[in-house]
Amino acid sequence: MLTNKEKLIQEIQNLLNSYDNQNTTSINPSLLEFMDEISLKQILEDLLIQKEQLATPDEEWLQQFKKIAEN
């Protein structure tokens, strides 16, 4: 059974691997010894915010393209 910290590390890895459909990110397990759950949760939250911010300009660009195509 995975600990909470191991689950958080796994979630972070999955999120990092979701960029550009590449599955190449792995996190050194020794991080579990040195990072606490609060830090891991903050990293996960920051990555989610960053991913959301990256998606927003793409969405705006697509909407502009759609408007041009409609004209």
MDTraj code that builds the backbone (N, CA, C; nanometers):
import mdtraj as md
import numpy as np

residues = "MET LEU THR ASN LYS GLU LYS LEU ILE GLN GLU ILE GLN ASN LEU LEU ASN SER TYR ASP ASN GLN ASN THR THR SER ILE ASN PRO SER LEU LEU GLU PHE MET ASP GLU ILE SER LEU LYS GLN ILE LEU GLU ASP LEU LEU ILE GLN LYS GLU GLN LEU ALA THR PRO ASP GLU GLU TRP LEU GLN GLN PHE LYS LYS ILE ALA GLU ASN".split()
xyz = np.array([
    [0.0845, -0.1178, 0.0000],
    [0.0000, 0.0000, 0.0000],
    [0.0895, 0.1247, 0.0000],
    [0.0535, 0.2199, -0.0834],
    [0.1321, 0.3432, -0.0948],
    [0.1006, 0.4379, 0.0203],
    [0.2034, 0.5071, 0.0667],
    [0.1828, 0.6109, 0.1672],
    [0.1283, 0.7355, 0.0972],
    [0.0826, 0.8309, 0.1747],
    [0.0332, 0.9564, 0.1170],
    [0.1425, 1.0264, 0.0374],
    [0.2643, 1.0254, 0.0901],
    [0.3749, 1.0907, 0.0210],
    [0.4044, 1.0204, -0.1118],
    [0.4010, 0.8891, -0.1117],
    [0.4251, 0.8147, -0.2362],
    [0.3154, 0.8433, -0.3386],
    [0.1926, 0.8548, -0.2926],
    [0.0815, 0.8876, -0.3828],
    [0.1002, 1.0273, -0.4434],
    [0.1434, 1.1218, -0.3610],
    [0.1661, 1.2580, -0.4101],
    [0.2776, 1.2599, -0.5139],
    [0.3865, 1.1889, -0.4871],
    [0.4965, 1.1802, -0.5835],
    [0.4463, 1.1200, -0.7138],
    [0.3645, 1.0174, -0.7032],
    [0.3091, 0.9524, -0.8218],
    [0.2195, 1.0489, -0.9004],
    [0.1384, 1.1265, -0.8309],
    [0.0523, 1.2251, -0.8969],
    [0.1349, 1.3320, -0.9671],
    [0.2420, 1.3761, -0.9022],
    [0.3299, 1.4765, -0.9629],
    [0.3934, 1.4197, -1.0893],
    [0.4420, 1.2965, -1.0818],
    [0.5015, 1.2328, -1.1995],
    [0.3990, 1.2214, -1.3121],
    [0.2784, 1.1792, -1.2792],
    [0.1739, 1.1661, -1.3813],
    [0.1427, 1.2999, -1.4464],
    [0.1375, 1.4041, -1.3665],
    [0.1095, 1.5374, -1.4204],
    [0.2233, 1.5838, -1.5112],
    [0.3464, 1.5651, -1.4665],
    [0.4605, 1.6029, -1.5495],
    [0.4629, 1.5234, -1.6796],
    [0.4235, 1.3990, -1.6732],
    [0.4239, 1.3141, -1.7921],
    [0.3077, 1.3450, -1.8863],
    [0.2130, 1.4232, -1.8410],
    [0.0995, 1.4570, -1.9270],
    [0.1346, 1.5669, -2.0267],
    [0.2466, 1.6360, -2.0073],
    [0.2907, 1.7385, -2.1016],
    [0.3432, 1.6715, -2.2271],
    [0.2919, 1.7125, -2.3411],
    [0.3381, 1.6633, -2.4714],
    [0.3342, 1.5118, -2.4830],
    [0.2497, 1.4469, -2.4054],
    [0.2335, 1.3009, -2.4102],
    [0.3657, 1.2262, -2.3969],
    [0.4559, 1.2788, -2.3193],
    [0.5835, 1.2119, -2.2961],
    [0.5820, 1.1488, -2.1576],
    [0.6272, 1.0254, -2.1511],
    [0.6307, 0.9539, -2.0240],
    [0.7752, 0.9319, -1.9816],
    [0.8476, 1.0392, -1.9637],
    [0.9894, 1.0268, -1.9350],
    [1.0296, 1.0808, -1.7981],
    [0.9357, 1.1346, -1.7227],
    [0.9698, 1.1949, -1.5949],
    [0.9641, 1.0917, -1.4837],
    [1.0684, 1.0852, -1.4075],
    [1.0651, 1.0043, -1.2861],
    [1.1300, 1.0849, -1.1749],
    [1.0784, 1.0677, -1.0576],
    [1.1273, 1.1425, -0.9425],
    [1.2047, 1.0462, -0.8540],
    [1.3197, 1.0908, -0.8126],
    [1.4047, 1.0093, -0.7271],
    [1.3314, 0.9769, -0.5970],
    [1.3193, 0.8502, -0.5636],
    [1.2466, 0.8121, -0.4407],
    [1.3075, 0.8692, -0.3135],
    [1.4327, 0.9095, -0.3182],
    [1.4936, 0.9684, -0.1982],
    [1.4261, 1.0993, -0.1590],
    [1.3506, 1.1583, -0.2530],
    [1.2752, 1.2798, -0.2184],
    [1.1732, 1.2523, -0.1082],
    [1.1263, 1.1305, -0.1031],
    [1.0298, 1.0961, 0.0012],
    [1.0889, 1.1160, 0.1407],
    [1.2151, 1.0927, 0.1534],
    [1.2799, 1.1071, 0.2840],
    [1.2952, 1.2531, 0.3231],
    [1.3072, 1.3400, 0.2242],
    [1.3447, 1.4771, 0.2543],
    [1.2291, 1.5760, 0.2448],
    [1.1243, 1.5414, 0.1716],
    [1.0119, 1.6342, 0.1551],
    [0.8932, 1.5885, 0.2394],
    [0.8223, 1.6864, 0.2915],
    [0.7028, 1.6516, 0.3673],
    [0.5796, 1.6608, 0.2772],
    [0.4675, 1.6149, 0.3280],
    [0.3437, 1.6136, 0.2494],
    [0.3011, 1.7536, 0.2075],
    [0.3193, 1.8493, 0.2938],
    [0.2792, 1.9868, 0.2628],
    [0.3574, 2.0380, 0.1415],
    [0.4866, 2.0119, 0.1389],
    [0.5693, 2.0550, 0.0257],
    [0.5264, 1.9857, -0.1028],
    [0.4999, 1.8571, -0.0933],
    [0.4580, 1.7819, -0.2114],
    [0.3228, 1.8313, -0.2632],
    [0.2318, 1.8607, -0.1725],
    [0.1016, 1.9139, -0.2129],
    [0.1167, 2.0490, -0.2812],
    [0.2086, 2.1316, -0.2317],
    [0.2322, 2.2627, -0.2922],
    [0.2897, 2.2482, -0.4322],
    [0.3823, 2.1542, -0.4494],
    [0.4389, 2.1288, -0.5823],
    [0.3288, 2.0861, -0.6780],
    [0.2439, 1.9954, -0.6341],
    [0.1344, 1.9477, -0.7178],
    [0.0403, 2.0624, -0.7547],
    [0.0062, 2.1452, -0.6569],
    [-0.0817, 2.2598, -0.6818],
    [-0.0180, 2.3574, -0.7817],
    [0.1110, 2.3848, -0.7626],
    [0.1813, 2.4760, -0.8535],
    [0.1839, 2.4217, -0.9966],
    [0.2057, 2.2910, -1.0101],
    [0.2067, 2.2302, -1.1431],
    [0.0692, 2.2379, -1.2095],
    [-0.0353, 2.2176, -1.1308],
    [-0.1710, 2.2265, -1.1854],
    [-0.2013, 2.3689, -1.2320],
    [-0.1595, 2.4674, -1.1538],
    [-0.1794, 2.6075, -1.1923],
    [-0.1018, 2.6380, -1.3193],
    [0.0221, 2.5915, -1.3252],
    [0.1049, 2.6157, -1.4432],
    [0.0431, 2.5512, -1.5672],
    [-0.0078, 2.4307, -1.5518],
    [-0.0689, 2.3620, -1.6660],
    [-0.1934, 2.4372, -1.7125],
    [-0.2716, 2.4875, -1.6184],
    [-0.3915, 2.5643, -1.6529],
    [-0.3538, 2.6919, -1.7272],
    [-0.2485, 2.7584, -1.6821],
    [-0.2050, 2.8823, -1.7473],
    [-0.1520, 2.8550, -1.8879],
    [-0.0917, 2.7403, -1.9088],
    [-0.0426, 2.7057, -2.0419],
    [-0.1585, 2.6768, -2.1366],
    [-0.2668, 2.6224, -2.0843],
    [-0.3815, 2.5888, -2.1671],
    [-0.4599, 2.7129, -2.2075],
    [-0.4617, 2.8148, -2.1245],
    [-0.5406, 2.9345, -2.1517],
    [-0.4986, 3.0062, -2.2796],
    [-0.3701, 3.0334, -2.3022],
    [-0.3336, 3.1001, -2.4289],
    [-0.3693, 3.0155, -2.5510],
    [-0.3576, 2.8843, -2.5403],
    [-0.3952, 2.7975, -2.6512],
    [-0.5439, 2.8115, -2.6818],
    [-0.6242, 2.8162, -2.5775],
    [-0.7686, 2.8308, -2.5953],
    [-0.8009, 2.9662, -2.6584],
    [-0.7340, 3.0710, -2.6111],
    [-0.7566, 3.2038, -2.6680],
    [-0.7158, 3.2070, -2.8151],
    [-0.6040, 3.1448, -2.8473],
    [-0.5577, 3.1395, -2.9854],
    [-0.6589, 3.0650, -3.0723],
    [-0.7105, 2.9532, -3.0209],
    [-0.8083, 2.8764, -3.0979],
    [-0.9357, 2.9567, -3.1218],
    [-0.9787, 3.0338, -3.0224],
    [-1.0977, 3.1168, -3.0392],
    [-1.0751, 3.2241, -3.1452],
    [-0.9565, 3.2830, -3.1492],
    [-0.9243, 3.3823, -3.2517],
    [-0.9244, 3.3174, -3.3903],
    [-0.8681, 3.1984, -3.3988],
    [-0.8651, 3.1257, -3.5247],
    [-1.0081, 3.0932, -3.5706],
    [-1.0915, 3.0549, -3.4775],
    [-1.2311, 3.0232, -3.5082],
    [-1.3033, 3.1451, -3.5625],
    [-1.2794, 3.2629, -3.5027],
    [-1.3431, 3.3869, -3.5497],
    [-1.2982, 3.4199, -3.6923],
    [-1.1708, 3.4017, -3.7211],
    [-1.1193, 3.4285, -3.8547],
    [-1.1817, 3.3320, -3.9543],
    [-1.1938, 3.2069, -3.9179],
    [-1.2493, 3.1051, -4.0076],
    [-1.3976, 3.1307, -4.0371],
    [-1.4687, 3.1890, -3.9401],
    [-1.6112, 3.2161, -3.9587],
    [-1.6338, 3.3312, -4.0571],
    [-1.5364, 3.4212, -4.0712],
    [-1.5527, 3.5375, -4.1597],
    [-1.5270, 3.5006, -4.2996],
])
top = md.Topology()
chain = top.add_chain()
for i, resn in enumerate(residues, 1):
    res = top.add_residue(resn, chain, resSeq=i)
    for name in ("N", "CA", "C"):
        top.add_atom(name, md.element.get_by_symbol(name[0]), res)
traj = md.Trajectory(xyz[None], top)
